[in-house]
Amino acid sequence: MQTVTVSSKYQIAIPKQMREKHNVKPGVKFILMSIGDRIEMIPERKIEDLRGALPGIDTDPNREKVDRI
């Protein structure tokens, strides 16, 4: 676990070890979530990055048409 300090401009620096481990590059956007008494930073991902995240799912468009009949 590493500690960071909030600057007078309410900014934090992500330690090098964490940047490298999670492949954080300049310009990466984060989603901030408040969960109880903590703040979580989640890297924003493009929808294309999620391709293959659900292996085995049927992506045949005809499946949905059959389900509606």
CHARMM internal coordinates of N, CA and C (Angstrom, degrees):
IC EDIT
DIST 1 N 1 CA 1.4381
DIST 1 CA 1 C 1.5307
ANGL 1 N 1 CA 1 C 107.86
DIST 1 C 2 N 1.3315
ANGL 1 CA 1 C 2 N 115.33
DIHE 1 N 1 CA 1 C 2 N 138.73
DIST 2 N 2 CA 1.4525
ANGL 1 C 2 N 2 CA 120.43
DIHE 1 CA 1 C 2 N 2 CA 179.58
DIST 2 CA 2 C 1.5177
ANGL 2 N 2 CA 2 C 109.85
DIHE 1 C 2 N 2 CA 2 C -121.00
DIST 2 C 3 N 1.3025
ANGL 2 CA 2 C 3 N 116.44
DIHE 2 N 2 CA 2 C 3 N 153.39
DIST 3 N 3 CA 1.4573
ANGL 2 C 3 N 3 CA 121.81
DIHE 2 CA 2 C 3 N 3 CA -179.57
DIST 3 CA 3 C 1.5162
ANGL 3 N 3 CA 3 C 108.91
DIHE 2 C 3 N 3 CA 3 C -110.82
DIST 3 C 4 N 1.3355
ANGL 3 CA 3 C 4 N 115.98
DIHE 3 N 3 CA 3 C 4 N 138.71
DIST 4 N 4 CA 1.4597
ANGL 3 C 4 N 4 CA 122.00
DIHE 3 CA 3 C 4 N 4 CA 174.63
DIST 4 CA 4 C 1.5180
ANGL 4 N 4 CA 4 C 107.95
DIHE 3 C 4 N 4 CA 4 C -124.18
DIST 4 C 5 N 1.3308
ANGL 4 CA 4 C 5 N 116.53
DIHE 4 N 4 CA 4 C 5 N 159.18
DIST 5 N 5 CA 1.4510
ANGL 4 C 5 N 5 CA 122.63
DIHE 4 CA 4 C 5 N 5 CA -179.48
DIST 5 CA 5 C 1.5143
ANGL 5 N 5 CA 5 C 109.42
DIHE 4 C 5 N 5 CA 5 C -116.22
DIST 5 C 6 N 1.3099
ANGL 5 CA 5 C 6 N 116.88
DIHE 5 N 5 CA 5 C 6 N 137.04
DIST 6 N 6 CA 1.4583
ANGL 5 C 6 N 6 CA 121.84
DIHE 5 CA 5 C 6 N 6 CA 176.42
DIST 6 CA 6 C 1.5250
ANGL 6 N 6 CA 6 C 107.51
DIHE 5 C 6 N 6 CA 6 C -78.97
DIST 6 C 7 N 1.3469
ANGL 6 CA 6 C 7 N 116.16
DIHE 6 N 6 CA 6 C 7 N 129.51
DIST 7 N 7 CA 1.4654
ANGL 6 C 7 N 7 CA 120.39
DIHE 6 CA 6 C 7 N 7 CA -179.62
DIST 7 CA 7 C 1.5238
ANGL 7 N 7 CA 7 C 110.74
DIHE 6 C 7 N 7 CA 7 C -78.34
DIST 7 C 8 N 1.3252
ANGL 7 CA 7 C 8 N 116.92
DIHE 7 N 7 CA 7 C 8 N 175.84
DIST 8 N 8 CA 1.4620
ANGL 7 C 8 N 8 CA 121.30
DIHE 7 CA 7 C 8 N 8 CA 178.59
DIST 8 CA 8 C 1.5263
ANGL 8 N 8 CA 8 C 111.56
DIHE 7 C 8 N 8 CA 8 C -65.17
DIST 8 C 9 N 1.3449
ANGL 8 CA 8 C 9 N 116.97
DIHE 8 N 8 CA 8 C 9 N -17.37
DIST 9 N 9 CA 1.4633
ANGL 8 C 9 N 9 CA 121.89
DIHE 8 CA 8 C 9 N 9 CA 177.03
DIST 9 CA 9 C 1.5340
ANGL 9 N 9 CA 9 C 110.67
DIHE 8 C 9 N 9 CA 9 C -98.30
DIST 9 C 10 N 1.3232
ANGL 9 CA 9 C 10 N 117.01
DIHE 9 N 9 CA 9 C 10 N 15.17
DIST 10 N 10 CA 1.4699
ANGL 9 C 10 N 10 CA 123.92
DIHE 9 CA 9 C 10 N 10 CA 179.45
DIST 10 CA 10 C 1.5299
ANGL 10 N 10 CA 10 C 112.37
DIHE 9 C 10 N 10 CA 10 C 61.03
DIST 10 C 11 N 1.3210
ANGL 10 CA 10 C 11 N 116.66
DIHE 10 N 10 CA 10 C 11 N 37.36
DIST 11 N 11 CA 1.4582
ANGL 10 C 11 N 11 CA 122.27
DIHE 10 CA 10 C 11 N 11 CA 178.11
DIST 11 CA 11 C 1.5220
ANGL 11 N 11 CA 11 C 109.14
DIHE 10 C 11 N 11 CA 11 C -111.50
DIST 11 C 12 N 1.3365
ANGL 11 CA 11 C 12 N 115.01
DIHE 11 N 11 CA 11 C 12 N 153.70
DIST 12 N 12 CA 1.4602
ANGL 11 C 12 N 12 CA 120.40
DIHE 11 CA 11 C 12 N 12 CA 173.44
DIST 12 CA 12 C 1.5254
ANGL 12 N 12 CA 12 C 107.88
DIHE 11 C 12 N 12 CA 12 C -127.49
DIST 12 C 13 N 1.3132
ANGL 12 CA 12 C 13 N 115.74
DIHE 12 N 12 CA 12 C 13 N 154.04
DIST 13 N 13 CA 1.4658
ANGL 12 C 13 N 13 CA 121.46
DIHE 12 CA 12 C 13 N 13 CA 174.53
DIST 13 CA 13 C 1.5255
ANGL 13 N 13 CA 13 C 107.39
DIHE 12 C 13 N 13 CA 13 C -106.05
DIST 13 C 14 N 1.3286
ANGL 13 CA 13 C 14 N 115.77
DIHE 13 N 13 CA 13 C 14 N 131.33
DIST 14 N 14 CA 1.4696
ANGL 13 C 14 N 14 CA 120.20
DIHE 13 CA 13 C 14 N 14 CA 178.19
DIST 14 CA 14 C 1.5299
ANGL 14 N 14 CA 14 C 107.19
DIHE 13 C 14 N 14 CA 14 C -83.29
DIST 14 C 15 N 1.3269
ANGL 14 CA 14 C 15 N 117.90
DIHE 14 N 14 CA 14 C 15 N 122.28
DIST 15 N 15 CA 1.4652
ANGL 14 C 15 N 15 CA 120.77
DIHE 14 CA 14 C 15 N 15 CA -178.31
DIST 15 CA 15 C 1.5313
ANGL 15 N 15 CA 15 C 112.23
DIHE 14 C 15 N 15 CA 15 C -57.14
DIST 15 C 16 N 1.3264
ANGL 15 CA 15 C 16 N 115.52
DIHE 15 N 15 CA 15 C 16 N 147.00
DIST 16 N 16 CA 1.4596
ANGL 15 C 16 N 16 CA 122.36
DIHE 15 CA 15 C 16 N 16 CA -176.64
DIST 16 CA 16 C 1.5204
ANGL 16 N 16 CA 16 C 112.35
DIHE 15 C 16 N 16 CA 16 C -53.40
DIST 16 C 17 N 1.3161
ANGL 16 CA 16 C 17 N 117.32
DIHE 16 N 16 CA 16 C 17 N -43.83
DIST 17 N 17 CA 1.4714
ANGL 16 C 17 N 17 CA 121.14
DIHE 16 CA 16 C 17 N 17 CA -178.88
DIST 17 CA 17 C 1.5339
ANGL 17 N 17 CA 17 C 110.75
DIHE 16 C 17 N 17 CA 17 C -58.70
DIST 17 C 18 N 1.3377
ANGL 17 CA 17 C 18 N 117.03
DIHE 17 N 17 CA 17 C 18 N -41.25
DIST 18 N 18 CA 1.4674
ANGL 17 C 18 N 18 CA 120.87
DIHE 17 CA 17 C 18 N 18 CA 179.14
DIST 18 CA 18 C 1.5264
ANGL 18 N 18 CA 18 C 111.01
DIHE 17 C 18 N 18 CA 18 C -71.12
DIST 18 C 19 N 1.3413
ANGL 18 CA 18 C 19 N 117.71
DIHE 18 N 18 CA 18 C 19 N -41.01
DIST 19 N 19 CA 1.4701
ANGL 18 C 19 N 19 CA 121.30
DIHE 18 CA 18 C 19 N 19 CA 178.55
DIST 19 CA 19 C 1.5152
ANGL 19 N 19 CA 19 C 110.53
DIHE 18 C 19 N 19 CA 19 C -59.22
DIST 19 C 20 N 1.3169
ANGL 19 CA 19 C 20 N 116.53
DIHE 19 N 19 CA 19 C 20 N -44.82
DIST 20 N 20 CA 1.4585
ANGL 19 C 20 N 20 CA 120.20
DIHE 19 CA 19 C 20 N 20 CA -178.74
DIST 20 CA 20 C 1.5237
ANGL 20 N 20 CA 20 C 111.79
DIHE 19 C 20 N 20 CA 20 C -69.24
DIST 20 C 21 N 1.3216
ANGL 20 CA 20 C 21 N 116.77
DIHE 20 N 20 CA 20 C 21 N -42.24
DIST 21 N 21 CA 1.4709
ANGL 20 C 21 N 21 CA 120.81
DIHE 20 CA 20 C 21 N 21 CA -179.02
DIST 21 CA 21 C 1.5184
ANGL 21 N 21 CA 21 C 111.54
DIHE 20 C 21 N 21 CA 21 C -62.26
DIST 21 C 22 N 1.3502
ANGL 21 CA 21 C 22 N 116.97
DIHE 21 N 21 CA 21 C 22 N -38.13
DIST 22 N 22 CA 1.4658
ANGL 21 C 22 N 22 CA 121.18
DIHE 21 CA 21 C 22 N 22 CA -175.48
DIST 22 CA 22 C 1.5249
ANGL 22 N 22 CA 22 C 112.96
DIHE 21 C 22 N 22 CA 22 C -106.72
DIST 22 C 23 N 1.3382
ANGL 22 CA 22 C 23 N 115.83
DIHE 22 N 22 CA 22 C 23 N 12.37
DIST 23 N 23 CA 1.4726
ANGL 22 C 23 N 23 CA 122.50
DIHE 22 CA 22 C 23 N 23 CA 175.50
DIST 23 CA 23 C 1.5338
ANGL 23 N 23 CA 23 C 112.20
DIHE 22 C 23 N 23 CA 23 C 53.00
DIST 23 C 24 N 1.3297
ANGL 23 CA 23 C 24 N 116.77
DIHE 23 N 23 CA 23 C 24 N 47.56
DIST 24 N 24 CA 1.4645
ANGL 23 C 24 N 24 CA 121.93
DIHE 23 CA 23 C 24 N 24 CA 178.50
DIST 24 CA 24 C 1.5214
ANGL 24 N 24 CA 24 C 108.26
DIHE 23 C 24 N 24 CA 24 C -86.52
DIST 24 C 25 N 1.3192
ANGL 24 CA 24 C 25 N 115.42
DIHE 24 N 24 CA 24 C 25 N 123.68
DIST 25 N 25 CA 1.4683
ANGL 24 C 25 N 25 CA 122.61
DIHE 24 CA 24 C 25 N 25 CA 179.98
DIST 25 CA 25 C 1.5246
ANGL 25 N 25 CA 25 C 109.08
DIHE 24 C 25 N 25 CA 25 C -116.20
DIST 25 C 26 N 1.3446
ANGL 25 CA 25 C 26 N 118.07
DIHE 25 N 25 CA 25 C 26 N 160.87
DIST 26 N 26 CA 1.4668
ANGL 25 C 26 N 26 CA 120.17
DIHE 25 CA 25 C 26 N 26 CA 176.17
DIST 26 CA 26 C 1.5279
ANGL 26 N 26 CA 26 C 110.57
DIHE 25 C 26 N 26 CA 26 C -56.95
DIST 26 C 27 N 1.3114
ANGL 26 CA 26 C 27 N 116.44
DIHE 26 N 26 CA 26 C 27 N 137.16
DIST 27 N 27 CA 1.4571
ANGL 26 C 27 N 27 CA 121.47
DIHE 26 CA 26 C 27 N 27 CA 178.68
DIST 27 CA 27 C 1.5197
ANGL 27 N 27 CA 27 C 114.16
DIHE 26 C 27 N 27 CA 27 C 94.33
DIST 27 C 28 N 1.3314
ANGL 27 CA 27 C 28 N 117.84
DIHE 27 N 27 CA 27 C 28 N -9.87
DIST 28 N 28 CA 1.4653
ANGL 27 C 28 N 28 CA 120.35
DIHE 27 CA 27 C 28 N 28 CA 178.30
DIST 28 CA 28 C 1.5284
ANGL 28 N 28 CA 28 C 108.08
DIHE 27 C 28 N 28 CA 28 C -65.84
DIST 28 C 29 N 1.3307
ANGL 28 CA 28 C 29 N 116.23
DIHE 28 N 28 CA 28 C 29 N 134.66
DIST 29 N 29 CA 1.4578
ANGL 28 C 29 N 29 CA 121.32
DIHE 28 CA 28 C 29 N 29 CA 178.01
DIST 29 CA 29 C 1.5173
ANGL 29 N 29 CA 29 C 109.38
DIHE 28 C 29 N 29 CA 29 C -99.15
DIST 29 C 30 N 1.3259
ANGL 29 CA 29 C 30 N 114.96
DIHE 29 N 29 CA 29 C 30 N 146.70
DIST 30 N 30 CA 1.4594
ANGL 29 C 30 N 30 CA 121.36
DIHE 29 CA 29 C 30 N 30 CA 179.51
DIST 30 CA 30 C 1.5168
ANGL 30 N 30 CA 30 C 110.15
DIHE 29 C 30 N 30 CA 30 C -120.55
DIST 30 C 31 N 1.3083
ANGL 30 CA 30 C 31 N 115.60
DIHE 30 N 30 CA 30 C 31 N 147.13
DIST 31 N 31 CA 1.4549
ANGL 30 C 31 N 31 CA 122.72
DIHE 30 CA 30 C 31 N 31 CA 170.63
DIST 31 CA 31 C 1.5270
ANGL 31 N 31 CA 31 C 105.07
DIHE 30 C 31 N 31 CA 31 C -95.65
DIST 31 C 32 N 1.3244
ANGL 31 CA 31 C 32 N 117.39
DIHE 31 N 31 CA 31 C 32 N 127.86
DIST 32 N 32 CA 1.4557
ANGL 31 C 32 N 32 CA 121.13
DIHE 31 CA 31 C 32 N 32 CA 178.16
DIST 32 CA 32 C 1.5173
ANGL 32 N 32 CA 32 C 108.68
DIHE 31 C 32 N 32 CA 32 C -101.51
DIST 32 C 33 N 1.3178
ANGL 32 CA 32 C 33 N 115.29
DIHE 32 N 32 CA 32 C 33 N 130.62
DIST 33 N 33 CA 1.4608
ANGL 32 C 33 N 33 CA 120.90
DIHE 32 CA 32 C 33 N 33 CA 179.66
DIST 33 CA 33 C 1.5209
ANGL 33 N 33 CA 33 C 108.89
DIHE 32 C 33 N 33 CA 33 C -125.03
DIST 33 C 34 N 1.3124
ANGL 33 CA 33 C 34 N 115.62
DIHE 33 N 33 CA 33 C 34 N 136.52
DIST 34 N 34 CA 1.4580
ANGL 33 C 34 N 34 CA 121.70
DIHE 33 CA 33 C 34 N 34 CA 175.20
DIST 34 CA 34 C 1.5182
ANGL 34 N 34 CA 34 C 107.26
DIHE 33 C 34 N 34 CA 34 C -98.26
DIST 34 C 35 N 1.3190
ANGL 34 CA 34 C 35 N 115.97
DIHE 34 N 34 CA 34 C 35 N 115.47
DIST 35 N 35 CA 1.4680
ANGL 34 C 35 N 35 CA 121.50
DIHE 34 CA 34 C 35 N 35 CA -179.48
DIST 35 CA 35 C 1.5347
ANGL 35 N 35 CA 35 C 106.92
DIHE 34 C 35 N 35 CA 35 C -123.58
DIST 35 C 36 N 1.3135
ANGL 35 CA 35 C 36 N 114.85
DIHE 35 N 35 CA 35 C 36 N 105.52
DIST 36 N 36 CA 1.4659
ANGL 35 C 36 N 36 CA 119.12
DIHE 35 CA 35 C 36 N 36 CA -176.49
DIST 36 CA 36 C 1.5151
ANGL 36 N 36 CA 36 C 109.88
DIHE 35 C 36 N 36 CA 36 C 63.05
DIST 36 C 37 N 1.3249
ANGL 36 CA 36 C 37 N 116.09
DIHE 36 N 36 CA 36 C 37 N -122.36
DIST 37 N 37 CA 1.4662
ANGL 36 C 37 N 37 CA 120.07
DIHE 36 CA 36 C 37 N 37 CA -178.79
DIST 37 CA 37 C 1.5285
ANGL 37 N 37 CA 37 C 112.78
DIHE 36 C 37 N 37 CA 37 C -103.22
DIST 37 C 38 N 1.3363
ANGL 37 CA 37 C 38 N 117.18
DIHE 37 N 37 CA 37 C 38 N 20.67
DIST 38 N 38 CA 1.4687
ANGL 37 C 38 N 38 CA 119.72
DIHE 37 CA 37 C 38 N 38 CA -179.69
DIST 38 CA 38 C 1.5253
ANGL 38 N 38 CA 38 C 110.91
DIHE 37 C 38 N 38 CA 38 C -127.34
DIST 38 C 39 N 1.3226
ANGL 38 CA 38 C 39 N 115.48
DIHE 38 N 38 CA 38 C 39 N 161.25
DIST 39 N 39 CA 1.4634
ANGL 38 C 39 N 39 CA 123.07
DIHE 38 CA 38 C 39 N 39 CA 176.65
DIST 39 CA 39 C 1.5188
ANGL 39 N 39 CA 39 C 107.56
DIHE 38 C 39 N 39 CA 39 C -114.43
DIST 39 C 40 N 1.3240
ANGL 39 CA 39 C 40 N 116.90
DIHE 39 N 39 CA 39 C 40 N 128.40
DIST 40 N 40 CA 1.4582
ANGL 39 C 40 N 40 CA 120.68
DIHE 39 CA 39 C 40 N 40 CA 177.60
DIST 40 CA 40 C 1.5132
ANGL 40 N 40 CA 40 C 109.24
DIHE 39 C 40 N 40 CA 40 C -112.08
DIST 40 C 41 N 1.3290
ANGL 40 CA 40 C 41 N 116.14
DIHE 40 N 40 CA 40 C 41 N 137.73
DIST 41 N 41 CA 1.4634
ANGL 40 C 41 N 41 CA 122.98
DIHE 40 CA 40 C 41 N 41 CA 177.26
DIST 41 CA 41 C 1.5203
ANGL 41 N 41 CA 41 C 107.78
DIHE 40 C 41 N 41 CA 41 C -108.51
DIST 41 C 42 N 1.3406
ANGL 41 CA 41 C 42 N 116.03
DIHE 41 N 41 CA 41 C 42 N 120.69
DIST 42 N 42 CA 1.4547
ANGL 41 C 42 N 42 CA 120.74
DIHE 41 CA 41 C 42 N 42 CA -178.29
DIST 42 CA 42 C 1.5213
ANGL 42 N 42 CA 42 C 108.34
DIHE 41 C 42 N 42 CA 42 C -119.91
DIST 42 C 43 N 1.3359
ANGL 42 CA 42 C 43 N 118.59
DIHE 42 N 42 CA 42 C 43 N 121.38
DIST 43 N 43 CA 1.4616
ANGL 42 C 43 N 43 CA 119.45
DIHE 42 CA 42 C 43 N 43 CA 179.58
DIST 43 CA 43 C 1.5249
ANGL 43 N 43 CA 43 C 110.92
DIHE 42 C 43 N 43 CA 43 C -59.14
DIST 43 C 44 N 1.3238
ANGL 43 CA 43 C 44 N 115.85
DIHE 43 N 43 CA 43 C 44 N 132.87
DIST 44 N 44 CA 1.4538
ANGL 43 C 44 N 44 CA 121.08
DIHE 43 CA 43 C 44 N 44 CA 177.23
DIST 44 CA 44 C 1.5231
ANGL 44 N 44 CA 44 C 108.16
DIHE 43 C 44 N 44 CA 44 C -72.43
DIST 44 C 45 N 1.3309
ANGL 44 CA 44 C 45 N 116.76
DIHE 44 N 44 CA 44 C 45 N 135.46
DIST 45 N 45 CA 1.4626
ANGL 44 C 45 N 45 CA 120.82
DIHE 44 CA 44 C 45 N 45 CA -178.48
DIST 45 CA 45 C 1.5167
ANGL 45 N 45 CA 45 C 109.61
DIHE 44 C 45 N 45 CA 45 C -120.56
DIST 45 C 46 N 1.3157
ANGL 45 CA 45 C 46 N 115.18
DIHE 45 N 45 CA 45 C 46 N 146.57
DIST 46 N 46 CA 1.4564
ANGL 45 C 46 N 46 CA 120.44
DIHE 45 CA 45 C 46 N 46 CA 175.18
DIST 46 CA 46 C 1.5216
ANGL 46 N 46 CA 46 C 108.65
DIHE 45 C 46 N 46 CA 46 C -74.29
DIST 46 C 47 N 1.3121
ANGL 46 CA 46 C 47 N 116.53
DIHE 46 N 46 CA 46 C 47 N 151.64
DIST 47 N 47 CA 1.4642
ANGL 46 C 47 N 47 CA 120.76
DIHE 46 CA 46 C 47 N 47 CA -179.59
DIST 47 CA 47 C 1.5326
ANGL 47 N 47 CA 47 C 110.59
DIHE 46 C 47 N 47 CA 47 C -60.52
DIST 47 C 48 N 1.3326
ANGL 47 CA 47 C 48 N 116.79
DIHE 47 N 47 CA 47 C 48 N -31.49
DIST 48 N 48 CA 1.4726
ANGL 47 C 48 N 48 CA 120.29
DIHE 47 CA 47 C 48 N 48 CA 179.40
DIST 48 CA 48 C 1.5296
ANGL 48 N 48 CA 48 C 111.46
DIHE 47 C 48 N 48 CA 48 C -64.71
DIST 48 C 49 N 1.3443
ANGL 48 CA 48 C 49 N 117.12
DIHE 48 N 48 CA 48 C 49 N -28.69
DIST 49 N 49 CA 1.4613
ANGL 48 C 49 N 49 CA 120.87
DIHE 48 CA 48 C 49 N 49 CA 179.96
DIST 49 CA 49 C 1.5234
ANGL 49 N 49 CA 49 C 112.22
DIHE 48 C 49 N 49 CA 49 C -67.96
DIST 49 C 50 N 1.3229
ANGL 49 CA 49 C 50 N 117.21
DIHE 49 N 49 CA 49 C 50 N -18.21
DIST 50 N 50 CA 1.4615
ANGL 49 C 50 N 50 CA 121.21
DIHE 49 CA 49 C 50 N 50 CA -177.69
DIST 50 CA 50 C 1.5193
ANGL 50 N 50 CA 50 C 112.91
DIHE 49 C 50 N 50 CA 50 C -86.96
DIST 50 C 51 N 1.3302
ANGL 50 CA 50 C 51 N 117.27
DIHE 50 N 50 CA 50 C 51 N -4.87
DIST 51 N 51 CA 1.4684
ANGL 50 C 51 N 51 CA 120.61
DIHE 50 CA 50 C 51 N 51 CA 179.72
DIST 51 CA 51 C 1.5322
ANGL 51 N 51 CA 51 C 109.30
DIHE 50 C 51 N 51 CA 51 C -56.43
DIST 51 C 52 N 1.3188
ANGL 51 CA 51 C 52 N 116.24
DIHE 51 N 51 CA 51 C 52 N 128.57
DIST 52 N 52 CA 1.4645
ANGL 51 C 52 N 52 CA 121.29
DIHE 51 CA 51 C 52 N 52 CA 179.97
DIST 52 CA 52 C 1.5158
ANGL 52 N 52 CA 52 C 113.72
DIHE 51 C 52 N 52 CA 52 C 88.48
DIST 52 C 53 N 1.3314
ANGL 52 CA 52 C 53 N 117.70
DIHE 52 N 52 CA 52 C 53 N 1.52
DIST 53 N 53 CA 1.4619
ANGL 52 C 53 N 53 CA 120.32
DIHE 52 CA 52 C 53 N 53 CA -178.41
DIST 53 CA 53 C 1.5240
ANGL 53 N 53 CA 53 C 112.37
DIHE 52 C 53 N 53 CA 53 C -71.02
DIST 53 C 54 N 1.3331
ANGL 53 CA 53 C 54 N 117.53
DIHE 53 N 53 CA 53 C 54 N -21.62
DIST 54 N 54 CA 1.4642
ANGL 53 C 54 N 54 CA 121.72
DIHE 53 CA 53 C 54 N 54 CA 179.75
DIST 54 CA 54 C 1.5221
ANGL 54 N 54 CA 54 C 109.92
DIHE 53 C 54 N 54 CA 54 C -120.37
DIST 54 C 55 N 1.3275
ANGL 54 CA 54 C 55 N 117.76
DIHE 54 N 54 CA 54 C 55 N 75.48
DIST 55 N 55 CA 1.4554
ANGL 54 C 55 N 55 CA 119.87
DIHE 54 CA 54 C 55 N 55 CA -178.43
DIST 55 CA 55 C 1.5213
ANGL 55 N 55 CA 55 C 111.41
DIHE 54 C 55 N 55 CA 55 C -62.57
DIST 55 C 56 N 1.3220
ANGL 55 CA 55 C 56 N 115.48
DIHE 55 N 55 CA 55 C 56 N 140.61
DIST 56 N 56 CA 1.4493
ANGL 55 C 56 N 56 CA 120.83
DIHE 55 CA 55 C 56 N 56 CA 177.56
DIST 56 CA 56 C 1.5131
ANGL 56 N 56 CA 56 C 114.36
DIHE 55 C 56 N 56 CA 56 C 92.17
DIST 56 C 57 N 1.3242
ANGL 56 CA 56 C 57 N 118.57
DIHE 56 N 56 CA 56 C 57 N -6.96
DIST 57 N 57 CA 1.4620
ANGL 56 C 57 N 57 CA 120.35
DIHE 56 CA 56 C 57 N 57 CA -179.82
DIST 57 CA 57 C 1.5271
ANGL 57 N 57 CA 57 C 109.18
DIHE 56 C 57 N 57 CA 57 C -74.01
DIST 57 C 58 N 1.3246
ANGL 57 CA 57 C 58 N 116.12
DIHE 57 N 57 CA 57 C 58 N 140.32
DIST 58 N 58 CA 1.4633
ANGL 57 C 58 N 58 CA 121.68
DIHE 57 CA 57 C 58 N 58 CA -179.66
DIST 58 CA 58 C 1.5290
ANGL 58 N 58 CA 58 C 108.70
DIHE 57 C 58 N 58 CA 58 C -80.61
DIST 58 C 59 N 1.3271
ANGL 58 CA 58 C 59 N 117.19
DIHE 58 N 58 CA 58 C 59 N 114.02
DIST 59 N 59 CA 1.4637
ANGL 58 C 59 N 59 CA 121.38
DIHE 58 CA 58 C 59 N 59 CA -178.68
DIST 59 CA 59 C 1.5179
ANGL 59 N 59 CA 59 C 112.65
DIHE 58 C 59 N 59 CA 59 C -101.27
DIST 59 C 60 N 1.3242
ANGL 59 CA 59 C 60 N 117.79
DIHE 59 N 59 CA 59 C 60 N 11.22
DIST 60 N 60 CA 1.4561
ANGL 59 C 60 N 60 CA 121.37
DIHE 59 CA 59 C 60 N 60 CA 178.80
DIST 60 CA 60 C 1.5265
ANGL 60 N 60 CA 60 C 109.47
DIHE 59 C 60 N 60 CA 60 C -68.91
DIST 60 C 61 N 1.3502
ANGL 60 CA 60 C 61 N 118.69
DIHE 60 N 60 CA 60 C 61 N 119.54
DIST 61 N 61 CA 1.4682
ANGL 60 C 61 N 61 CA 120.18
DIHE 60 CA 60 C 61 N 61 CA -177.38
DIST 61 CA 61 C 1.5203
ANGL 61 N 61 CA 61 C 113.23
DIHE 60 C 61 N 61 CA 61 C -63.63
DIST 61 C 62 N 1.3276
ANGL 61 CA 61 C 62 N 119.28
DIHE 61 N 61 CA 61 C 62 N -22.69
DIST 62 N 62 CA 1.4652
ANGL 61 C 62 N 62 CA 121.95
DIHE 61 CA 61 C 62 N 62 CA 179.54
DIST 62 CA 62 C 1.5291
ANGL 62 N 62 CA 62 C 111.82
DIHE 61 C 62 N 62 CA 62 C -69.08
DIST 62 C 63 N 1.2970
ANGL 62 CA 62 C 63 N 116.27
DIHE 62 N 62 CA 62 C 63 N -23.71
DIST 63 N 63 CA 1.4696
ANGL 62 C 63 N 63 CA 120.11
DIHE 62 CA 62 C 63 N 63 CA 179.55
DIST 63 CA 63 C 1.5267
ANGL 63 N 63 CA 63 C 110.64
DIHE 62 C 63 N 63 CA 63 C -57.96
DIST 63 C 64 N 1.3165
ANGL 63 CA 63 C 64 N 117.40
DIHE 63 N 63 CA 63 C 64 N -44.02
DIST 64 N 64 CA 1.4608
ANGL 63 C 64 N 64 CA 120.78
DIHE 63 CA 63 C 64 N 64 CA -178.31
DIST 64 CA 64 C 1.5324
ANGL 64 N 64 CA 64 C 111.09
DIHE 63 C 64 N 64 CA 64 C -68.36
DIST 64 C 65 N 1.3247
ANGL 64 CA 64 C 65 N 117.75
DIHE 64 N 64 CA 64 C 65 N -36.85
DIST 65 N 65 CA 1.4655
ANGL 64 C 65 N 65 CA 120.16
DIHE 64 CA 64 C 65 N 65 CA 179.06
DIST 65 CA 65 C 1.5212
ANGL 65 N 65 CA 65 C 110.23
DIHE 64 C 65 N 65 CA 65 C -64.22
DIST 65 C 66 N 1.3091
ANGL 65 CA 65 C 66 N 118.32
DIHE 65 N 65 CA 65 C 66 N -41.22
DIST 66 N 66 CA 1.4617
ANGL 65 C 66 N 66 CA 122.44
DIHE 65 CA 65 C 66 N 66 CA 179.28
DIST 66 CA 66 C 1.5163
ANGL 66 N 66 CA 66 C 109.97
DIHE 65 C 66 N 66 CA 66 C -64.43
DIST 66 C 67 N 1.3253
ANGL 66 CA 66 C 67 N 117.11
DIHE 66 N 66 CA 66 C 67 N -39.82
DIST 67 N 67 CA 1.4579
ANGL 66 C 67 N 67 CA 121.33
DIHE 66 CA 66 C 67 N 67 CA -178.96
DIST 67 CA 67 C 1.5319
ANGL 67 N 67 CA 67 C 111.63
DIHE 66 C 67 N 67 CA 67 C -63.79
DIST 67 C 68 N 1.3286
ANGL 67 CA 67 C 68 N 118.52
DIHE 67 N 67 CA 67 C 68 N -28.04
DIST 68 N 68 CA 1.4631
ANGL 67 C 68 N 68 CA 121.84
DIHE 67 CA 67 C 68 N 68 CA -176.72
DIST 68 CA 68 C 1.5307
ANGL 68 N 68 CA 68 C 112.92
DIHE 67 C 68 N 68 CA 68 C -82.74
DIST 68 C 69 N 1.3117
ANGL 68 CA 68 C 69 N 117.35
DIHE 68 N 68 CA 68 C 69 N -17.34
DIST 69 N 69 CA 1.4817
ANGL 68 C 69 N 69 CA 120.19
DIHE 68 CA 68 C 69 N 69 CA -176.33
DIST 69 CA 69 C 1.5019
ANGL 69 N 69 CA 69 C 110.71
DIHE 68 C 69 N 69 CA 69 C -77.81
END
COOR INIT
IC SEED 1 N 1 CA 1 C
IC BUILD
